[in-house]
C-alpha cells in the first residue's frame, strides 16, 4: 500500500487463525508447569523452550495487541452497545467456568479465600499489588480479562483520541507507544525493585513484577498500540512487510529475551514485533495472499480461542490430577505425576484436544446463546472479520 491508498473491504480470517497459534503457545507454556516428563533431560529441554514463561508471555502480548486492532477495525457507533457486547462476551463464559472451578476446589478440600475469590468474580484482581489476589484465584488465566475490561471501558475515548492522530504521524505514535512499553522496566526500577521478593516468577520484587506484567494500565499500552496499527492500515500508511519477515522479527525477539533480565521478559519487547506480525497478516489477507492461517481448521480453532483460554488451566491440571488418582485444587499446587516421554507427549496432546472439546461446548452452550439473546444481533465467528465501506462492519469482534 502507498500512503495515498485507502483499504478496501476484505476478509481478515487469517487473524482468527493466528489466534489458534497464540492459544497453542499459551497451552504449551502452561503444559511445562504440569511437569509431566520423568526424563530430566526432556523436562529441561521443555523448560528451556518456554524459558520461564517467555512463550506464554509472548502469546499474551499478541492477544492484547490483536484486541486493540480488531476492536478498532470493527468499531461501530454506540458506546452502550459496545460495552454490552463486550461484557456479554466475557462474563457468561467466565462465570460458568468459575463456578465449576469453585466446585472442584471444594471437592478437593481446598479453602476458597473470600477476598481473592470475590476479586476474581468481578475481574478486579489486577488492580492492587497483592500477591494473594493474583495467586489464589479460582481460574488464574482470568487476570488478562481484568486488563481487557479496562481497555473496553476506555475504548470509546481511546478510539476518539486515536482517530484524531493525523495519518502522517501514526507511525511516530506507534513507535512512541512501543518505546514507552520498552521503557517500563527502567521506569519501575527506582521505585519498585526493592520492595520484597517475588512470589510468582522468582526474580525481582513482586510489586515490580505486578506493575510490569499484571497492572492493567501498563498492559493497556499493547492494546493502544494495536489500535494505532489498525489506523495505519485503514489510512493506507502500512509499509509492506512480508509475513515471513515479521515472523522472523518475533522469533528474533524471542531468542534475545533469553539473554535479558527477567523484567524485560514480561512484556517490554513484544508489542512492536507483534504489531508488525499482525499488520503483515492482515494486509496479506486484504491482498488475497493468505493460504495457511485462513484454512477452515485454523479459523474454527481461532473462533474457539477465548473459550479455550478460559477452560484450559482447569482442564489441564484437573485431568493431570485425575490420572494421578488425586483430586487436587490446581490453584495452590500442581500434581507432579510424571511419565516416560511418549506417554507425556500423548498426555499433553490429549489434554489439548480435551480443552478444544470443552471450549467448543462452552462456546456452543454459553457464549453464542448469550450473545444471540442479549447482544443485539446474531453472533458469528470472527472468520468473517471484514470492513465494509458503509456504514461499518457487520461483525462484532
KOLLUM-448437 format. One record per atom (N, C-alpha, C): residue in one letter; y, z, x. Coordinates in pm, whole numbers, padded with zeros to 5 digits, always signed. Layout:
KOLLUM-448437
AYZX...
end
This chain:
KOLLUM-448437
X-00120+00000+00084X+00000+00000+00000X+00125+00000+00087X+00226-00068+00041X+00354-00063+00109X+00444+00036+00037X+00555+00065+00095X+00645+00163+00036X+00706+00116-00094X+00697-00012-00122X+00760-00063-00244X+00661-00086-00358X+00530-00069-00330X+00431-00093-00432X+00404+00033-00515X+00394+00015-00646X+00354+00124-00733X+00204+00115-00754X+00141+00231-00778X-00002+00229-00802X-00031+00164-00936X-00147+00106-00946X-00193+00050-01073X-00301+00139-01130X-00326+00134-01260X-00430+00218-01318X-00564+00190-01252X-00637+00293-01227X-00766+00275-01162X-00852+00397-01175X-00980+00379-01154X-01076+00487-01166X-01087+00562-01034X-01084+00694-01040X-01094+00778-00921X-01224+00858-00922X-01331+00794-00964X-01457+00866-00978X-01513+00912-00845X-01473+00850-00735X-01524+00894-00605X-01478+01035-00572X-01360+01074-00622X-01317+01212-00601X-01409+01309-00673X-01460+01267-00788X-01557+01350-00858X-01685+01361-00776X-01732+01249-00722X-01850+01253-00638X-01830+01337-00514X-01708+01334-00460X-01679+01414-00341X-01688+01563-00371X-01664+01601-00495X-01680+01741-00534X-01823+01788-00513X-01918+01700-00540X-02058+01736-00522X-02086+01768-00376X-02026+01693-00284X-02043+01720-00142X-01981+01855-00106X-01861+01882-00160X-01797+02010-00134X-01882+02126-00182X-01943+02113-00300X-02026+02220-00352X-02153+02236-00270X-02207+02129-00217X-02324+02139-00130X-02288+02219-00005X-02169+02196+00051X-02125+02271+00168X-02114+02420+00136X-02058+02453+00019X-02048+02593-00021X-02186+02656-00032X-02278+02583-00095X-02414+02636-00111X-02481+02657+00024X-02468+02560+00114X-02529+02572+00246X-02471+02692+00321X-02340+02713+00310X-02277+02827+00376X-02330+02959+00323X-02340+02971+00192X-02391+03094+00133X-02542+03108+00152X-02611+02993+00167X-02753+03000+00194X-02784+03070+00326X-02693+03059+00423X-02714+03128+00551X-02713+03279+00532X-02631+03328+00437X-02625+03472+00412X-02756+03524+00354X-02833+03437+00290X-02961+03479+00235X-03063+03507+00345X-03042+03449+00464X-03127+03476+00580X-03274+03455+00548X-03312+03333+00515X-03447+03304+00469X-03542+03263+00582X-03491+03236+00703X-03576+03184+00810X-03621+03295+00903X-03754+03306+00920X-03810+03407+01010X-03793+03367+01156X-03797+03237+01183X-03780+03188+01319X-03636+03214+01365X-03621+03296+01469X-03486+03334+01513X-03407+03214+01565X-03476+03118+01626X-03407+03000+01676X-03352+02916+01562X-03432+02898+01458X-03386+02821+01342X-03272+02894+01272X-03287+03025+01257X-03181+03104+01192X-03051+03097+01271X-03063+03103+01405X-02944+03094+01489X-02879+02956+01478X-02963+02851+01472X-02908+02717+01456X-02838+02700+01323X-02895+02755+01218X-02832+02750+01086X-02698+02821+01088X-02696+02940+01147X-02571+03017+01153X-02467+02946+01239X-02512+02877+01344X-02418+02801+01426X-02358+02685+01347X-02439+02624+01261X-02391+02513+01179X-02275+02555+01091X-02287+02674+01031X-02179+02719+00942X-02077+02804+01016X-02114+02854+01136X-02021+02929+01223X-01943+03034+01147X-02013+03134+01096X-01949+03247+01027X-01863+03201+00910X-01910+03099+00840X-01842+03059+00719X-01753+02939+00729X-01741+02878+00848X-01649+02765+00865X-01676+02656+00763X-01802+02623+00742X-01836+02515+00649X-01789+02549+00508X-01810+02672+00466X-01764+02715+00334X-01613+02721+00325X-01547+02769+00432X-01401+02774+00433X-01343+02635+00415X-01403+02539+00484X-01357+02400+00476X-01368+02348+00333X-01481+02377+00268X-01503+02329+00131X-01405+02393+00034X-01377+02522+00051X-01283+02590-00039X-01144+02528-00027X-01102+02500+00096X-00972+02436+00116X-00969+02299+00049X-01077+02225+00061X-01087+02094-00005X-01063+02107-00155X-01124+02206-00219X-01110+02220-00364X-00969+02261-00404X-00902+02342-00323X-00765+02379-00356X-00672+02258-00347X-00686+02178-00241X-00603+02058-00226X-00634+01960-00339X-00763+01941-00367X-00803+01847-00472X-00750+01891-00608X-00749+02021-00634X-00699+02070-00762X-00553+02032-00783X-00470+02052-00679X-00330+02013-00691X-00314+01864-00712X-00395+01785-00642X-00389+01639-00656X-00427+01596-00797X-00542+01644-00846X-00594+01599-00976X-00502+01639-01090X-00452+01762-01087X-00366+01807-01197X-00234+01730-01198X-00184+01692-01083X-00062+01611-01077X-00090+01469-01126X-00204+01415-01085X-00241+01279-01125X-00256+01268-01277X-00310+01372-01339X-00340+01367-01483X-00240+01446-01566X-00124+01479-01509X-00026+01561-01580X+00024+01493-01706X+00037+01572-01813X+00092+01525-01939X+00195+01624-01988X+00286+01583-02075X+00388+01675-02125X+00325+01790-02203X+00389+01906-02197X+00346+02020-02276X+00281+02130-02194X+00363+02230-02154X+00311+02339-02071X+00208+02422-02148X+00234+02449-02276X+00142+02533-02352X+00005+02468-02361X+00001+02340-02388X-00127+02270-02397X-00198+02273-02262X-00123+02254-02156X-00181+02258-02021X-00243+02394-01995X-00167+02501-02020X-00219+02635-01995X-00341+02666-02081X-00338+02624-02207X-00452+02649-02295X-00578+02582-02240X-00565+02459-02199X-00682+02386-02149X-00730+02443-02016X-00641+02487-01932X-00681+02546-01805X-00757+02676-01829X-00707+02761-01918X-00775+02887-01946X-00911+02863-02011X-00919+02763-02097X-01047+02730-02160X-01145+02673-02060X-01095+02606-01960X-01185+02552-01858X-01243+02665-01773X-01166+02770-01751X-01208+02876-01658X-01285+02988-01727X-01226+03046-01832X-01276+03176-01880X-01409+03171-01954X-01441+03074-02038X-01573+03078-02102X-01688+03082-02002X-01689+02991-01905X-01792+02994-01802X-01791+03125-01725X-01672+03164-01684X-01656+03285-01603X-01711+03408-01676X-01675+03426-01801X-01715+03547-01873X-01865+03548-01903X-01920+03433-01935X-02065+03428-01963X-02144+03467-01839X-02110+03409-01725X-02183+03441-01602X-02157+03586-01561X-02037+03636-01587X-02005+03775-01552X-02091+03873-01632X-02111+03844-01759X-02196+03931-01842X-02340+03929-01791X-02391+03812-01761X-02527+03802-01706X-02538+03877-01575X-02436+03864-01489X-02437+03935-01361X-02435+04086-01382X-02354+04132-01477X-02347+04276-01504X-02482+04329-01551X-02550+04253-01635X-02683+04294-01682X-02781+04300-01565X-02768+04206-01472X-02853+04207-01353X-02828+04331-01269X-02701+04367-01255X-02666+04488-01179X-02728+04612-01244X-02715+04622-01373X-02769+04739-01445X-02920+04745-01430X-02986+04630-01446X-03132+04626-01433X-03177+04664-01293X-03095+04635-01193X-03128+04667-01055X-03093+04810-01018X-03034+04885-01111X-02993+05022-01082X-02866+05034-01002X-02791+04923-00994X-02663+04925-00923X-02556+04991-01010X-02461+05053-00942X-02348+05113-01012X-02236+05010-01026X-02192+04987-01148X-02080+04897-01170X-01951+04977-01158X-01873+04942-01060X-01748+05015-01035X-01640+04961-01128X-01582+05052-01204X-01496+05014-01316X-01376+04931-01274X-01298+04979-01180X-01173+04911-01144X-01200+04772-01086X-01290+04758-00987X-01320+04621-00940X-01376+04532-01049X-01458+04589-01140X-01517+04507-01246X-01408+04456-01341X-01314+04542-01379X-01206+04501-01468X-01119+04396-01399X-01089+04419-01271X-01010+04319-01197X-01083+04185-01192X-01215+04189-01177X-01294+04067-01174X-01292+03996-01310X-01297+04073-01418X-01293+04014-01552X-01165+03934-01572X-01054+03992-01533X-00924+03928-01556X-00878+03842-01437X-00962+03833-01335X-00935+03747-01219X-00804+03781-01149X-00782+03910-01130X-00664+03957-01057X-00705+04032-00930X-00831+04016-00887X-00882+04093-00775X-00819+04058-00642X-00751+03943-00635X-00693+03898-00507X-00554+03953-00480X-00494+04022-00573X-00352+04050-00565X-00316+04176-00487X-00415+04248-00440X-00386+04369-00361X-00487+04377-00248X-00446+04414-00128X-00540+04414-00014X-00635+04533-00015X-00708+04545-00123X-00808+04650-00138X-00945+04585-00124X-01019+04619-00019X-01148+04555+00005X-01247+04582-00108X-01233+04694-00178X-01324+04722-00290X-01309+04617-00400X-01185+04576-00425X-01162+04476-00530X-01226+04343-00494X-01229+04311-00365X-01283+04183-00321X-01434+04189-00299X-01482+04302-00245X-01621+04308-00201X-01716+04350-00312X-01672+04440-00401X-01760+04488-00508X-01729+04412-00637X-01759+04284-00635X-01736+04201-00753X-01869+04171-00822X-01860+04149-00951X-01979+04111-01025X-02021+03968-00991X-01926+03885-00955X-01956+03748-00914X-01854+03707-00808X-01891+03726-00683X-01797+03713-00572X-01718+03584-00566X-01778+03466-00590X-01702+03342-00576X-01583+03328-00670X-01575+03413-00771X-01463+03401-00866X-01329+03438-00804X-01328+03482-00678X-01199+03511-00615X-01112+03384-00610X-01176+03268-00598X-01097+03144-00593X-01028+03117-00726X-01086+03165-00836X-01024+03146-00966X-00896+03227-00979X-00890+03339-00908X-00766+03417-00906X-00653+03336-00844X-00685+03260-00741X-00587+03170-00679X-00549+03058-00776X-00651+02999-00838X-00625+02889-00931X-00538+02932-01048X-00557+03053-01097X-00475+03099-01211X-00328+03104-01174X-00296+03148-01052X-00156+03145-01008X-00106+03001-01006X-00185+02911-00951X-00143+02770-00943X-00124+02711-01081X-00214+02745-01175X-00200+02695-01311X-00072+02750-01376X-00048+02879-01356X+00071+02941-01417X+00199+02877-01366X+00200+02844-01238X+00321+02790-01176X+00329+02638-01183X+00223+02572-01230X+00217+02426-01219X+00333+02354-01288X+00372+02388-01412X+00484+02314-01472X+00610+02319-01386X+00641+02437-01329X+00758+02448-01242X+00737+02370-01113X+00620+02387-01051X+00591+02315-00927X+00596+02165-00949X+00544+02121-01062X+00542+01977-01093X+00685+01922-01102X+00773+01999-01167X+00912+01955-01178X+00979+01949-01040X+00949+02048-00956X+01010+02050-00823X+00957+01938-00734X+00826+01916-00738X+00768+01810-00655X+00819+01674-00701X+00838+01657-00830X+00891+01529-00880X+01035+01504-00840X+01105+01609-00800X+01243+01593-00757X+01253+01546-00611X+01143+01551-00538X+01145+01506-00399X+01160+01354-00395X+01254+01307-00319X+01273+01162-00307X+01151+01100-00240X+01106+00984-00288X+00985+00923-00232X+00986+00909-00080X+01103+00877-00026X+01111+00859+00119X+01093+00986+00198X+01098+01100+00132X+01085+01228+00202X+00952+01298+00175X+00866+01237+00098X+00740+01303+00060X+00653+01335+00181X+00644+01242+00276X+00562+01268+00394X+00617+01384+00476X+00749+01397+00481X+00808+01510+00553X+00772+01643+00486X+00773+01642+00354X+00737+01763+00280X+00589+01794+00299X+00504+01693+00297X+00362+01717+00319X+00338+01777+00458X+00405+01722+00558X+00391+01775+00694X+00446+01918+00702X+00557+01942+00631X+00616+02075+00634X+00526+02181+00572X+00465+02149+00459X+00374+02244+00395X+00251+02264+00483X+00202+02156+00543X+00088+02169+00633X+00120+02257+00753X+00238+02242+00810X+00278+02325+00923X+00297+02470+00882X+00346+02493+00761X+00361+02630+00712X+00225+02697+00699X+00126+02624+00646X-00010+02679+00639X-00064+02709+00778X-00037+02620+00872X-00082+02639+01009X-00015+02759+01075X+00107+02789+01034X+00182+02899+01095X+00146+03035+01037X+00075+03038+00926X+00047+03166+00860X-00024+03268+00950X-00124+03229+01029X-00186+03327+01119X-00086+03388+01217X+00006+03305+01269X+00107+03355+01364X+00208+03445+01294X+00247+03407+01172X+00344+03488+01098X+00286+03622+01057X+00155+03626+01033X+00094+03751+00989X+00063+03846+01104X+00054+03793+01224X+00009+03873+01339X+00095+03997+01364X+00230+03987+01368X+00310+04106+01399X+00304+04214+01291X+00271+04177+01167X+00282+04270+01056X+00148+04328+01009X+00040+04251+01023X-00085+04291+00960X-00203+04305+01055X-00189+04263+01179X-00305+04260+01268X-00359+04398+01300X-00275+04501+01302X-00319+04632+01346X-00357+04730+01237X-00372+04683+01114X-00395+04774+01002X-00544+04790+00972X-00617+04848+01067X-00756+04882+01040X-00851+04767+01062X-00982+04800+01068X-01083+04697+01096X-01112+04609+00976X-01176+04496+01005X-01219+04407+00898X-01335+04469+00822X-01344+04435+00693X-01456+04481+00611X-01539+04365+00558X-01501+04243+00590X-01574+04128+00537X-01623+04036+00648X-01533+03979+00726X-01572+03878+00824X-01590+03933+00964X-01558+04059+00985X-01590+04122+01112X-01493+04097+01225X-01380+04032+01200X-01283+04004+01305X-01144+04036+01253X-01061+04101+01337X-00924+04130+01296X-00916+04240+01192X-00799+04257+01134X-00780+04360+01033X-00806+04303+00894X-00849+04390+00803X-00872+04346+00667X-00744+04297+00599X-00629+04370+00608X-00508+04318+00542X-00469+04178+00591X-00488+04152+00719X-00454+04019+00769X-00550+03913+00713X-00678+03945+00710X-00773+03850+00654X-00748+03828+00506X-00717+03935+00436X-00684+03921+00293X-00564+03827+00276X-00459+03847+00355X-00338+03768+00344X-00365+03620+00373X-00450+03594+00472X-00475+03456+00515X-00576+03384+00428X-00673+03457+00372X-00782+03390+00302X-00783+03412+00151X-00745+03528+00105X-00759+03561-00036X-00627+03563-00115X-00517+03590-00049X-00390+03610-00120X-00349+03483-00192X-00331+03487-00324X-00303+03365-00400X-00180+03288-00353X-00075+03357-00315X+00047+03286-00274X+00022+03207-00146X-00049+03266-00051X-00081+03195+00072X-00167+03072+00044X-00271+03089-00036X-00362+02978-00064X-00300+02872-00154X-00194+02906-00226X-00130+02806-00311X-00064+02695-00230X-00045+02717-00100X+00012+02611-00016X-00077+02487-00019X-00209+02507-00022X-00300+02393-00026X-00288+02318-00159X-00271+02392-00266X-00252+02332-00398X-00125+02247-00400X-00016+02301-00347X+00111+02228-00343X+00098+02103-00256X+00027+02116-00146X+00007+02000-00060X-00066+01889-00134X-00165+01926-00216X-00235+01826-00297X-00143+01759-00397X-00048+01835-00453X+00049+01776-00545X+00137+01674-00474X+00183+01709-00355X+00268+01616-00280X+00190+01491-00242X+00066+01509-00202X-00020+01394-00171X-00030+01299-00290X-00047+01354-00408X-00057+01271-00528X+00071+01190-00548X+00185+01253-00529X+00312+01182-00545X+00326+01072-00440X+00276+01095-00319X+00282+00992-00216X+00207+00868-00262X+00090+00887-00320X+00011+00774-00367X+00073+00710-00490X+00121+00792-00582X+00182+00739-00704X+00305+00656-00677X+00379+00692-00575X+00502+00619-00544X+00480+00506-00444X+00354+00482-00408X+00324+00371-00317X+00361+00398-00173X+00369+00527-00135X+00407+00561+00002X+00288+00589+00092X+00168+00574+00039X+00049+00602+00121X+00036+00498+00232X+00013+00546+00353X-00014+00459+00467X-00165+00453+00480X-00221+00337+00463X-00366+00326+00451X-00439+00387+00572X-00526+00481+00541X-00614+00543+00640X-00757+00522+00592X-00841+00451+00666X-00979+00430+00621X-01051+00561+00598X-01142+00562+00503X-01216+00682+00470X-01291+00735+00592X-01347+00646+00671X-01422+00688+00790X-01332+00762+00887X-01211+00713+00905X-01117+00777+00997X-01078+00915+00947X-01046+00927+00818X-01007+01057+00764X-01125+01155+00769X-01247+01106+00744X-01365+01193+00754X-01385+01242+00897X-01360+01154+00994X-01371+01194+01134X-01265+01298+01171X-01147+01288+01110X-01043+01389+01132X-01089+01525+01083X-01152+01529+00965X-01205+01654+00912X-01314+01708+01005X-01402+01621+01051X-01508+01662+01143X-01449+01716+01273X-01345+01653+01323X-01282+01698+01447X-01225+01839+01431X-01160+01864+01317X-01106+01998+01291X-01219+02099+01282X-01327+02059+01216X-01444+02147+01203X-01497+02187+01340X-01503+02094+01434X-01551+02124+01569X-01450+02210+01645X-01323+02177+01633X-01219+02253+01704X-01219+02399+01662X-01248+02425+01536X-01244+02562+01485X-01349+02652+01549X-01451+02594+01610X-01549+02675+01682X-01487+02746+01802X-01372+02696+01849X-01312+02747+01971X-01180+02820+01948X-01142+02836+01822X-01016+02902+01790X-01039+03044+01740X-00937+03129+01747X-00950+03264+01691X-00984+03259+01542X-01054+03362+01495X-01102+03365+01357X-00990+03349+01256X-00873+03401+01283X-00766+03395+01185X-00717+03252+01159X-00745+03161+01252X-00713+03021+01228X-00825+02948+01154X-00941+03013+01147X-01056+02950+01085X-01050+02958+00932X-00983+03058+00878X-00986+03080+00735X-00931+02962+00655X-00810+02916+00689X-00751+02809+00607X-00643+02729+00678X-00602+02769+00797X-00480+02716+00855X-00486+02567+00887X-00599+02520+00941X-00604+02383+00991X-00659+02282+00890X-00717+02327+00780X-00785+02235+00689X-00695+02149+00601X-00584+02202+00548X-00516+02131+00440X-00478+01987+00469X-00416+01959+00583X-00370+01822+00611X-00488+01726+00629X-00591+01759+00709X-00706+01669+00716X-00773+01647+00580X-00781+01752+00500X-00839+01737+00367X-00753+01646+00280X-00621+01658+00294X-00532+01570+00218X-00554+01424+00259X-00571+01400+00390X-00597+01263+00436X-00727+01210+00377X-00830+01294+00373X-00958+01250+00319X-00947+01218+00170X-00884+01308+00095X-00867+01286-00049X-00783+01161-00075X-00676+01145+00001X-00592+01027-00016X-00667+00898+00016X-00748+00900+00122X-00825+00781+00159X-00927+00745+00052X-00996+00846+00000X-01098+00820-00103X-01032+00771-00231X-00920+00834-00269X-00851+00794-00392X-00801+00650-00385X-00737+00613-00275X-00685+00476-00263X-00797+00375-00246X-00909+00419-00188X-01025+00330-00180X-01077+00300-00321X-01079+00400-00406X-01119+00379-00545X-01024+00283-00616X-00895+00306-00598X-00795+00221-00663X-00807+00076-00620X-00850+00057-00495X-00867-00079-00443X-01004-00137-00473X-01091-00057-00536X-01225-00103-00570X-01320-00112-00453X-01294-00033-00347X-01378-00040-00228X-01488+00064-00223X-01482+00168-00309X-01579+00276-00301X-01716+00230-00348X-01820+00282-00282X-01956+00243-00318X-02052+00362-00328X-02030+00465-00249X-02127+00575-00240X-02087+00693-00328X-01967+00745-00310X-01926+00865-00380X-01914+00846-00531X-01896+00721-00576X-01883+00699-00720X-02012+00650-00784X-02126+00672-00717X-02254+00642-00779X-02277+00736-00898X-02364+00695-00988X-02386+00774-01109X-02434+00915-01075X-02524+00928-00978X-02576+01060-00942X-02467+01149-00888X-02385+01096-00795X-02280+01178-00735X-02177+01219-00838X-02143+01130-00928X-02044+01163-01031X-02099+01270-01126X-02226+01258-01164X-02286+01359-01251X-02287+01495-01183X-02324+01498-01056X-02323+01625-00983X-02181+01678-00968X-02086+01588-00946X-01947+01632-00935X-01895+01690-01064X-01937+01635-01177X-01896+01689-01306X-01946+01832-01326X-02055+01866-01259X-02114+01999-01271X-02058+02097-01168X-01966+02053-01083X-01927+02132-00967X-01868+02268-01005X-01785+02274-01108X-01726+02403-01144X-01831+02499-01196X-01916+02453-01287X-02023+02538-01338X-02118+02578-01225X-02147+02485-01136X-02233+02514-01021X-02172+02626-00938X-02045+02616-00912X-01978+02717-00829X-01988+02855-00893X-01973+02863-01023X-01975+02990-01092X-02114+03055-01087X-02220+02973-01092X-02354+03030-01104X-02430+03040-00973X-02384+02974-00866X-02474+02956-00752X-02507+03086-00678X-02411+03178-00666X-02442+03305-00598X-02539+03391-00680X-02515+03414-00810X-02614+03490-00888X-02753+03428-00884X-02761+03296-00896X-02893+03230-00896X-02959+03242-00759X-02886+03210-00653X-02943+03208-00519X-03001+03344-00480X-02921+03449-00496X-02967+03579-00448X-03060+03650-00546X-03045+03622-00673X-03140+03680-00768X-03279+03620-00751X-03285+03488-00730X-03415+03424-00709X-03475+03471-00577X-03392+03486-00475X-03441+03536-00347X-03500+03676-00365X-03432+03762-00440X-03483+03896-00465X-03613+03892-00544X-03621+03801-00639X-03742+03790-00720X-03862+03751-00634X-03843+03660-00540X-03952+03622-00450X-03994+03739-00363X-03902+03831-00338X-03934+03948-00257X-04001+04057-00339X-04018+04033-00469X-04075+04135-00555X-03979+04248-00585X-03850+04219-00572X-03747+04320-00594X-03651+04271-00702X-03565+04362-00745X-03460+04327-00841X-03332+04387-00786X-03270+04314-00695X-03162+04369-00615X-03027+04315-00660X-02931+04405-00681X-02794+04360-00708X-02740+04291-00585X-02691+04170-00601X-02657+04088-00485X-02516+04113-00435X-02441+04203-00500X-02303+04223-00457X-02294+04306-00330X-02379+04407-00317X-02362+04503-00210X-02456+04483-00091X-02568+04418-00112X-02658+04388-00001X-02752+04276-00042X-02808+04211+00057X-02894+04097+00032X-03038+04129+00070X-03129+04075-00004X-03270+04086+00031X-03296+04008+00159X-03372+04065+00251X-03397+04000+00380X-03540+03944+00387X-03587+03887+00280X-03717+03823+00281X-03707+03691+00357X-03798+03672+00453X-03792+03553+00538X-03927+03482+00539X-03920+03350+00563X-04040+03269+00564X-04040+03179+00687X-04151+03108+00704X-04151+03007+00810X-04054+02895+00772X-04028+02807+00867X-03921+02708+00847X-03944+02616+00728X-04061+02554+00712X-04080+02466+00596X-04062+02540+00463X-04115+02664+00455X-04102+02740+00330X-03957+02777+00305X-03885+02815+00410X-03745+02848+00394X-03663+02730+00345X-03690+02612+00402X-03620+02491+00357X-03655+02462+00212X-03783+02474+00178X-03826+02450+00040X-03758+02546-00056X-03744+02673-00013X-03676+02770-00099X-03531+02729-00125X-03459+02692-00019X-03319+02655-00036X-03303+02530-00123X-03391+02432-00103X-03385+02311-00186X-03414+02346-00331X-03518+02428-00353X-03550+02469-00489X-03438+02549-00553X-03376+02639-00476X-03265+02719-00530X-03147+02630-00565X-03121+02529-00481X-03012+02435-00512X-03039+02362-00643X-03161+02312-00659X-03194+02240-00783X-03187+02333-00903X-03227+02458-00886X-03217+02554-00996X-03071+02581-01031X-02984+02586-00930X-02840+02602-00955X-02785+02483-01032X-02830+02362-00996X-02787+02242-01069X-02829+02251-01214X-02954+02294-01238X-03002+02309-01376X-02921+02414-01451X-02897+02529-01389X-02819+02634-01453X-02676+02586-01482X-02620+02508-01390X-02485+02454-01410X-02483+02358-01527X-02586+02273-01537X-02593+02179-01650X-02602+02254-01783X-02682+02359-01788X-02693+02438-01911X-02559+02503-01944X-02493+02562-01845X-02365+02628-01869X-02260+02529-01916X-02254+02414-01853X-02155+02313-01893X-02184+02261-02034X-02313+02239-02064X-02350+02181-02193X-02335+02280-02307X-02371+02404-02283X-02375+02505-02390X-02243+02579-02405X-02169+02594-02296X-02047+02677-02300X-01921+02595-02277X-01911+02528-02164X-01786+02464-02123X-01743+02352-02217X-01832+02257-02242X-01795+02142-02325X-01768+02184-02469X-01853+02267-02533X-01822+02310-02670X-01689+02384-02680X-01658+02469-02582X-01531+02543-02587X-01412+02448-02578X-01421+02348-02490X-01312+02253-02477X-01299+02166-02601X-01410+02128-02661X-01404+02047-02782X-01347+02126-02898X-01380+02254-02904X-01338+02337-03018X-01191+02376-03009X-01147+02413-02890X-01010+02465-02878X-00920+02389-02781X-00973+02288-02712X-00894+02223-02609X-00799+02115-02656X-00813+02071-02780X-00720+01973-02833X-00770+01831-02830X-00876+01802-02753X-00936+01669-02751X-01075+01682-02693X-01157+01580-02716X-01293+01583-02667X-01296+01582-02515X-01380+01671-02459X-01393+01678-02315X-01484+01570-02263X-01443+01507-02156X-01527+01410-02088X-01543+01452-01944X-01633+01389-01876X-01648+01416-01733X-01531+01360-01657X-01509+01411-01539X-01399+01363-01458X-01428+01226-01398X-01544+01170-01435X-01576+01038-01381X-01480+00931-01429X-01405+00960-01536X-01310+00862-01585X-01169+00889-01541X-01152+00971-01438X-01019+01010-01395X-00936+00887-01362X-00834+00865-01442X-00752+00746-01421X-00609+00775-01461X-00523+00682-01430X-00381+00699-01459X-00329+00578-01534X-00341+00577-01666X-00290+00465-01743X-00139+00451-01727X-00090+00331-01755X+00053+00306-01737X+00138+00389-01832X+00098+00402-01958X+00176+00477-02055X+00085+00516-02169X+00112+00633-02232X+00216+00730-02199X+00172+00827-02091X+00047+00818-02046X-00003+00911-01947X-00154+00907-01948X-00218+00981-01860X-00363+00976-01850X-00431+01032-01974X-00544+00976-02008X-00618+01019-02124X-00717+01128-02092X-00743+01153-01965X-00842+01251-01927X-00774+01371-01867X-00815+01488-01912X-00761+01612-01857X-00854+01659-01746X-00795+01698-01633X-00876+01740-01519X-00947+01871-01550
end
